[in-house]
Amino acid sequence: MIRTILLAGILMTSGKFLGQNLKPVAYQDGSQKLNGLVTSNAGKKLPGVLILPAWKGIDDEAKTAAKELEKQGYIAFVADIYGEGNIPTDNASAAKTAGFYKKDYEAYQKRISLALEQLKKNGAIPDKIAVIGYCFGGTGALESARGSLPVVGVVSIHGSIGKDQSRKNGPISTKILVENPADDQGVTPEDYNNLIKEMNEGNADWQIITYAHSKHTFTDPKSPDYNPVMAKRAWNHTLMFLKEILK
């Protein structure tokens, strides 16, 4: 009897562990192969969250977010923006590659759209999808709203919030949450004010939460900028926002 109980416990624990594995998903942008990841609850009809990684591509922070979102009852898909053979290996190459997509925002929006299609193919309810992004991915979250992609809300987590001011502001129907570290040297007062102006002119439903004593990558445990108290608050704010708009 004891052996049976122990075996059942092991199987239950193993099942829970395996249930948190992310599954690779290969998809295409023309001839360019893309390699995303989807949570193990793919195939069920559930609200979906697209995760846009930071500037070096799919990393542990994006993977952890996906697994945590699965626990909350979402199908999560981690997008591959750069594509196979184009993943940056250092900060210099990351800056160059991310810079390309920041400048060519339509190419960025296209890669996001392709990932959204994969999220829907894996079971996400089409009218219950949101986007969250970290750093470069936070920029992509805002581009999802600017491009009127079919999502109900976006979360930009320590993203680059500025945009080329030659681009006209347009209507924004997507709900927006910006999680902004107070001491992010990459965000100027001008960027901040222009974003507020853009969202107001677009009649958006928006909010900005600023986290004290926090530098750029304050949510990443592997970063010297990591602020565990503020990172936890930011994640709770993300979950609260997603619950409001998706459930």
Secondary structure, DSSP 8 states (H G I E B T S, - for coil): -HHHHHHHHHHHHHHHHHTT--EEEEEEETTEEEEEEE-TTTTS-EEEEEEE--TTSS-HHHHHHHHHHHHTT-EEEE--SS-TT----SHHHHHHHHHHHHHSHHHHHHHHHHHHHHHHHTTEEEEEEEEEEETHHHHHHHHHHHTT-S-SEEEEES------TTS------SEEEEEEETT-TT--HHHHHHHHHHHHHTT--EEEEEETT--TTTT-TTSTT--HHHHHHHHHHHHHHHHHHH-
